[in-house]
Amino acid sequence: MKNEDDMCFTWCVLRALNPVDKISERIDKSLKDRKDLLNMNGIEYPVTLKAIDRCLNSFNSEESLGKHNEYCDSNDAVKIEMLEEGSTLNFKHFFKSMRVFFIVYADFESFTQKLDTAQPYPYDSYTK
C-alpha cells in the first residue's frame, strides 16, 4: 500500500474487503471512509509478521465469533486436521472464500515413512 503512516495492515485488510480493478495499492477516499468501521483496538502499529499469528476470519454473528474466540484463545494458532485415509477434500462454500495476496502449497509427500526393507529396487518406491 502507498501510505505515509504505519497502518499498512489496516489498509491491506480494508483493500481485501473492498477490492478495486485498478491501482489497488492506492488509499482512496472510500477506503479512508471505511477505516473507522473496523475494530482495530489492541493492534500495535506497525504490525509485524510475527504479530499476525491468528486467523483473519469473518463471522456472521456475535455467537459464532464468541465460539471461535473461546476455541482460539485456548489453542494454538493453527488447527491441524488430517483427513482419514482414502477420503477426499472438497470446498463447497465459495462465497466464504477471501481474496489473498499469496498462497502456500504444501507437499504432502513429506509425510511418507521409510521402509525397513533390504536393498532398494530402482523401479519401486522407498517409502510407504
C-alpha positions as CSV (number, residue, x, y, z in Angstrom):
1,M,0.0,0.0,0.0
2,K,1.2,3.5,-0.7
3,N,0.8,5.3,2.6
4,E,2.5,7.8,4.8
5,D,1.6,6.2,8.1
6,D,2.3,2.9,9.9
7,M,-1.1,1.5,9.2
8,C,-0.3,-0.8,6.2
9,F,-2.0,-3.7,7.9
10,T,-5.3,-1.8,8.3
11,W,-5.2,-0.6,4.7
12,C,-4.4,-4.1,3.3
13,V,-7.4,-5.6,5.3
14,L,-9.7,-2.8,4.0
15,R,-8.5,-3.3,0.4
16,A,-9.0,-7.0,0.6
17,L,-12.6,-6.4,1.8
18,N,-13.1,-3.7,-0.8
19,P,-11.3,-4.7,-4.0
20,V,-10.9,-2.4,-7.0
21,D,-9.9,-3.1,-10.6
22,K,-7.2,-0.6,-10.9
23,I,-4.5,0.9,-8.7
24,S,-5.3,-1.4,-5.7
25,E,-2.3,-0.1,-3.7
26,R,-3.8,3.4,-3.6
27,I,-5.6,4.5,-0.4
28,D,-8.5,6.5,-1.8
29,K,-11.3,8.4,-0.1
30,S,-13.7,5.5,0.1
31,L,-11.0,3.4,1.8
32,K,-10.4,6.2,4.3
33,D,-14.1,6.5,5.0
34,R,-14.3,2.8,5.8
35,K,-11.3,2.8,8.2
36,D,-13.5,3.5,11.3
37,L,-15.8,0.6,10.5
38,L,-13.1,-1.9,11.5
39,N,-12.4,-2.6,15.2
40,M,-8.6,-2.5,15.3
41,N,-8.3,-2.0,19.1
42,G,-5.3,-3.7,20.6
43,I,-3.3,-3.7,17.4
44,E,0.1,-2.1,17.7
45,Y,1.5,-0.4,14.6
46,P,3.5,-1.1,12.6
47,V,2.2,-4.7,12.6
48,T,5.0,-7.3,12.2
49,L,4.5,-10.7,10.6
50,K,5.2,-12.3,14.0
51,A,2.3,-10.4,15.5
52,I,-0.1,-11.9,12.9
53,D,-0.4,-15.3,14.5
54,R,-4.1,-15.7,14.5
55,C,-6.7,-16.1,11.8
56,L,-8.5,-13.3,9.9
57,N,-11.9,-14.9,9.6
58,S,-15.2,-13.1,9.3
59,F,-18.2,-14.1,11.4
60,N,-21.9,-13.7,10.7
61,S,-22.9,-13.4,14.3
62,E,-21.6,-12.5,17.7
63,E,-22.3,-16.0,18.8
64,S,-20.1,-17.6,16.2
65,L,-17.4,-15.1,17.0
66,G,-17.7,-15.9,20.7
67,K,-17.4,-19.7,20.0
68,H,-14.4,-19.0,17.8
69,N,-12.7,-16.8,20.4
70,E,-13.3,-19.4,23.1
71,Y,-11.5,-22.1,21.0
72,C,-8.8,-19.8,19.6
73,D,-7.8,-18.3,22.9
74,S,-7.2,-21.8,24.4
75,N,-5.4,-23.5,21.5
76,D,-2.5,-23.0,19.1
77,A,-2.8,-20.5,16.2
78,V,-3.4,-23.3,13.7
79,K,-5.9,-26.2,14.0
80,I,-4.4,-29.2,12.2
81,E,-6.9,-31.8,11.0
82,M,-5.7,-34.7,8.8
83,L,-8.1,-36.5,6.5
84,E,-8.9,-40.1,7.0
85,E,-7.0,-42.4,4.7
86,G,-8.9,-42.7,1.3
87,S,-11.1,-39.7,1.9
88,T,-11.2,-36.6,-0.3
89,L,-11.3,-32.9,0.5
90,N,-14.0,-30.7,-1.1
91,F,-14.7,-27.0,-0.9
92,K,-18.4,-26.0,-1.3
93,H,-18.8,-22.6,0.3
94,F,-17.1,-20.4,-2.3
95,F,-18.9,-17.3,-1.0
96,K,-16.8,-17.6,2.2
97,S,-13.5,-17.5,0.3
98,M,-11.3,-14.5,0.7
99,R,-9.0,-12.9,-1.9
100,V,-5.4,-13.3,-0.8
101,F,-2.1,-11.9,-1.9
102,F,-0.2,-15.1,-1.6
103,I,-0.9,-18.9,-1.5
104,V,1.1,-21.6,0.2
105,Y,1.1,-25.0,-1.4
106,A,2.1,-27.9,0.9
107,D,3.8,-31.1,-0.3
108,F,2.0,-33.9,1.5
109,E,4.6,-36.4,0.3
110,S,6.7,-35.1,3.2
111,F,4.5,-37.4,5.4
112,T,6.0,-40.5,3.9
113,Q,7.6,-43.2,6.0
114,K,10.8,-45.0,5.2
115,L,10.6,-48.8,4.6
116,D,12.7,-51.1,6.8
117,T,13.5,-53.4,3.9
118,A,16.7,-54.6,2.3
119,Q,18.4,-53.0,-0.7
120,P,16.3,-50.5,-2.6
121,Y,15.0,-51.5,-6.0
122,P,15.2,-48.7,-8.6
123,Y,11.7,-49.3,-10.0
124,D,9.8,-49.3,-6.7
125,S,9.2,-46.6,-4.1
126,Y,11.4,-46.5,-1.0
127,T,8.5,-45.1,1.1
128,K,5.1,-46.3,2.2
